[in-house]
């Protein structure tokens, strides 16, 4: 009879430990998702919003750098594209706005 009582107590403890592990695993999962959100997703969304704002505020005369590394001065702004002049020889090129990396000439401080 004591063996049956001991088995019942052990099985009750096992059931309690099992539910505790589910709760701790659930809390760990929520914490992991929160860390991913605040460390990866949220900063990336902020960078995208800042880039979209910068691209919408481009004006004639701004010095820009493209994602390919071409530096030039904006001479025309259209709805989806811009036209830039590069260098003293006044070569003009047209780029889509999404190809603009940043406003201002690329320097070693900006690259880091």
N, C-alpha and C positions, 0 to 999 in steps of 0.2 A: 504494500500500500504506500509506503514511503517512496518507493521508486516511481510510482505513478504520479505522486504529488510533486516530486522533484522534476519529472518530465514536463508536467504542466507548468511549473514555474519557469523552467528553461525556455519552453516554447513561447510563453508570454513575454519573457525578456527579449527573445529573438524578434518577435513581432514589434515590440517597442523600439528596438535598435534599428530595425528595417525602416520604420516610418521616420525616424530621426535622420537617417541617411538620405531619404528622399527630400526632406525639408532642407537639409544642408546643401544637397546637390542643386535644388531649385534656387536657393539663395545665391549660390556660387554662379549659377548661370545668369541670373539677373545682374549680379555685380559685373560679370564679364561683358555682358551686352552694354551696360552703362559705360564701362571703360572704353570699349570700342567706339561708342557714340561720341564721347567727349574727347577722345584722343585722335580719332581718325575721321569720322564722318562730319562732325560739326566744323572743324577747321577747314576741311576741304570745301564745304559749302560756303564758308565765309570767303575763301579765296576766289571761288567762282563768282560770287556776288560782286566782290571788289573788281575783278577783271571785267565783268560785264558793265559795271558802272564806269570804269576807266574808258572802255571802248565806246560807250555811248556819249562820253564827254569830249571825244576827240574834236579838235578844231584846226582850222588852217593855221599853219605856222608852228605847230607842235613838232618837236623832234621825237621820233618813235624808233623802236627796235622791233623787228619782226621775229617770229619764232625761228626763222632760218638765220638770224643774225644780221640782216640787212638794216642799216641805219639810214634814215632819211628824214626830210622835212615834209610835212603834209602840205600839198598845194590844192587839193580838192577833196571834199567829203561828200559821199553819196549815201544812199540809204543802207546798203549792205557792203559797199566797198569804199576804199580811199585810194587816192593817187598821191604818190610821194616822189620827191626829187632826191636823188642821191649824188652827193659830191658836187664839185665845181663844174663838171661837164653837163650838168642839168639833165641827166637821164631820168625819165619819168617811168614809174612802174605802178601798176594797179594791183592792189591786194584786197582780199576780203577782210572784214574787220576782225574776224576770229583769229586771223594770222598775226595780230599785233600782240607782242609779248609784254612790252611795257612802254610807258611814256618817258622820254628822256633817253639820252645815249647810254648804251650798255657800258658799265664800268666794272672794275674788278669787285667793288663793294656790292653791286647789284647781282653779280653772278653767284655769290656765295650764299 
